[in-house]
Amino acid sequence: MIIRAASVEDVVAAVRTARELDLEIGVRCGGHSSIGLAVPEDGLMIDLTPLTGVRVDPARRRAWIQGGALLGVLDRAAQRYGLATTAGNVSHTGVGGLTLGGGMGWLARQYGLACDNVVSYTMVTADGEVVRASRTERPDLFWGLRGGGGNFGIVTEFEFRLHPVGTRTLVAEYTFPLDKAIPALKAWRDLNAEAPREATFTAGIGRDNQATLGFVWVGDPQRASRLLHGFQALGRPAATHVAEMSYVDLQCREDTVERHSLRRYSKGHYLQQFPDAAIEAFVHRGASDDEFRPSVGLQAYGGAIADVPDEDAAFSHRATLFEFGTGTNRTDPADDEIRIAAARRSAAAMAPFAHGVYVNALSDEGAEGVHRAYSPDKLTRLVALKDTYDPHNVFHHNQNIQPSTR
Ligand SMILES: Cc1cc2nc3c(=O)[nH]c(=O)nc-3n(C[C@H](O)[C@H](O)[C@H](O)COP(=O)(O)OP(=O)(O)OC[C@H]3O[C@@H](n4cnc5c(N)ncnc54)[C@H](O)[C@@H]3O)c2cc1C
């Protein structure tokens, strides 16, 4: 059964109905959970997608957005005033799932993760009560909602801090054949150490075996010229792509390639360092030469993400240097086995260099994945919070924090 919730009252009624009928609950916002966490078997999906309202107060630099909205709604509303806050890289990802897990995007090195910019949450609890959480109201819940995922209730509204980012961005990409990738990646890593916060370094190797290294810049593109010059240290690329675009266009840039209806599998790691041995593992992707190799990618952390004191929020691993991801998007079910196996091999090859994982990058790892996503002390605190707000684990179709009472 699916309830399409169009108001906070609908969400309350849905939670109470599910509990009365003893139905498992799934919560749907953007629907980007590739293992289908929003879709319970034989249960009740609480579909928040009608809850897309957004209000921006440009003078106070605040946005209030409902819990079923997509990132593009927030970006477009804020950009009318040259404002924005950290959101992800694909505009059809849900504000709900992304922000509750942390929320990484092109503004995070300047302004912190999406969750670092939330001022308050309005949430429906497992008992169907409507509560607010902020630094002053239920600060324990506020701490847990900043990275703890959908474990404590259904968020019907997020209040975000906005920033005067303007509307201009620049993307720089330099493509190298695989045999030139290792020295280029070493130079790229060294440049990243000095990169201004407007720049988020990216690197990827696709199924075409080409390495594309570069950065995304949010702010006046003129200010990126020094960094562009610095990229000469990578060597001579086979192709160069440097393009200015609006912030809204940047935020939609990957929408088609990451479209709905693809068969997806991905795995990730957080890396605190990227030594030469990790660069080699990244390029080889867990395969011997004649075997199938999946796509791999890196996105830089640091800057304002690491400025936030670690104890400030449930989100863990703020000392991350790069987030590694490997995966496969495909249409033919016949390819599932070989492609998933390849992604797993490439993730295994990077595992010795990993120190954790982003909770929103987890797929089918289960409890082991959740233990990698949070530091042990934070997990203890999250369990205590779960005991308070959802002791019967009503909200368990997520990267689950199990209450201790079960
Ligand atoms: C193509 C693609 C691109 C991505 N890019 C990024 C990125 O740039 N940065 C990044 O940080 N992450 C990114 N992610 C990961 C993404 O943040 C997670 O998959 C996230 O869970 C998706 O949220 P959703 O609302 O779209 O998904 P859904 O499948 O709708 O929800 C997933 C889970 O989130 C919880 N949830 C969602 N909304 C609410 C709510 N309002 N209240 C309570 N619980 C809720 C529920 O537990 C739900 O089961 C990407 C994922 C994909 C598939």
The ligand as a Tripos MOL2 file, in Angstrom:
@<TRIPOS>MOLECULE
LIG
   53    58     1     0     0
SMALL
NO_CHARGES

@<TRIPOS>ATOM
      1 C1         22.2480    9.2340   -8.7250 C.3       1 LIG1
      2 C2         22.5970    9.4940   -7.2940 C.ar      1 LIG1
      3 C3         23.3560   10.6030   -6.9780 C.ar      1 LIG1
      4 C4         23.6750   10.8800   -5.6560 C.ar      1 LIG1
      5 N1         24.4400   11.9780   -5.3750 N.ar      1 LIG1
      6 C5         24.7160   12.2910   -4.0880 C.ar      1 LIG1
      7 C6         25.4490   13.4650   -3.7660 C.ar      1 LIG1
      8 O1         25.8690   14.2270   -4.6420 O.2       1 LIG1
      9 N2         25.6850   13.7400   -2.4580 N.ar      1 LIG1
     10 C7         25.2250   12.9240   -1.4600 C.ar      1 LIG1
     11 O2         25.4630   13.2450   -0.2920 O.2       1 LIG1
     12 N3         24.5590   11.8010   -1.7350 N.ar      1 LIG1
     13 C8         24.2820   11.4680   -3.0280 C.ar      1 LIG1
     14 N4         23.5900   10.3170   -3.3140 N.ar      1 LIG1
     15 C9         23.1860    9.4190   -2.2150 C.3       1 LIG1
     16 C10        21.8710    9.8870   -1.6520 C.3       1 LIG1
     17 O3         22.1130   10.9330   -0.7230 O.3       1 LIG1
     18 C11        21.1470    8.7400   -0.9140 C.3       1 LIG1
     19 O4         20.8520    7.7180   -1.8210 O.3       1 LIG1
     20 C12        19.8760    9.2410   -0.2330 C.3       1 LIG1
     21 O5         19.4190    8.2690    0.6640 O.3       1 LIG1
     22 C13        18.8010    9.5140   -1.2470 C.3       1 LIG1
     23 O6         17.7210   10.1380   -0.6500 O.3       1 LIG1
     24 P1         16.3030   10.1250   -1.3910 P.3       1 LIG1
     25 O7         15.4040   10.9010   -0.5390 O.co2     1 LIG1
     26 O8         16.4680   10.5140   -2.8180 O.co2     1 LIG1
     27 O9         15.9790    8.5690   -1.3900 O.3       1 LIG1
     28 P2         14.7250    7.6810   -0.9090 P.3       1 LIG1
     29 O10        14.9640    6.3570   -1.5460 O.co2     1 LIG1
     30 O11        13.4430    8.3650   -1.1870 O.co2     1 LIG1
     31 O12        14.9270    7.5960    0.6440 O.3       1 LIG1
     32 C14        15.9800    6.8500    1.1990 C.3       1 LIG1
     33 C15        15.7930    6.7560    2.6910 C.3       1 LIG1
     34 O13        15.9860    8.0470    3.2640 O.3       1 LIG1
     35 C16        15.1040    8.2300    4.3630 C.3       1 LIG1
     36 N5         14.2830    9.4270    4.1040 N.ar      1 LIG1
     37 C17        14.1120   10.0980    2.9520 C.ar      1 LIG1
     38 N6         13.3790   11.1950    3.1600 N.ar      1 LIG1
     39 C18        13.0540   11.2180    4.4760 C.ar      1 LIG1
     40 C19        12.3240   12.1160    5.3070 C.ar      1 LIG1
     41 N7         11.7790   13.2410    4.8250 N.pl3     1 LIG1
     42 N8         12.2020   11.8070    6.6270 N.ar      1 LIG1
     43 C20        12.7590   10.6920    7.1420 C.ar      1 LIG1
     44 N9         13.4710    9.8010    6.3930 N.ar      1 LIG1
     45 C21        13.6220   10.0840    5.0700 C.ar      1 LIG1
     46 C22        14.3050    6.9780    4.4970 C.3       1 LIG1
     47 O14        14.9500    6.1300    5.4210 O.3       1 LIG1
     48 C23        14.3810    6.3760    3.1110 C.3       1 LIG1
     49 O15        14.2120    4.9880    3.0920 O.3       1 LIG1
     50 C24        23.2270   10.0100   -4.6330 C.ar      1 LIG1
     51 C25        22.4860    8.8800   -4.9550 C.ar      1 LIG1
     52 C26        22.1740    8.6180   -6.2700 C.ar      1 LIG1
     53 C27        21.3680    7.3940   -6.6160 C.3       1 LIG1
@<TRIPOS>BOND
     1     1     2 1
     2     2     3 ar
     3     2    52 ar
     4     3     4 ar
     5     4     5 ar
     6     4    50 ar
     7     5     6 ar
     8     6     7 ar
     9     6    13 1
    10     7     8 2
    11     7     9 ar
    12     9    10 ar
    13    10    11 2
    14    10    12 ar
    15    12    13 ar
    16    13    14 ar
    17    14    15 1
    18    14    50 ar
    19    15    16 1
    20    16    17 1
    21    16    18 1
    22    18    19 1
    23    18    20 1
    24    20    21 1
    25    20    22 1
    26    22    23 1
    27    23    24 1
    28    24    25 2
    29    24    26 1
    30    24    27 1
    31    27    28 1
    32    28    29 2
    33    28    30 1
    34    28    31 1
    35    31    32 1
    36    32    33 1
    37    33    34 1
    38    33    48 1
    39    34    35 1
    40    35    36 1
    41    35    46 1
    42    36    37 ar
    43    36    45 ar
    44    37    38 ar
    45    38    39 ar
    46    39    40 ar
    47    39    45 ar
    48    40    41 1
    49    40    42 ar
    50    42    43 ar
    51    43    44 ar
    52    44    45 ar
    53    46    47 1
    54    46    48 1
    55    48    49 1
    56    50    51 ar
    57    51    52 ar
    58    52    53 1
@<TRIPOS>SUBSTRUCTURE
     1 LIG1         1 GROUP 0 **** ****
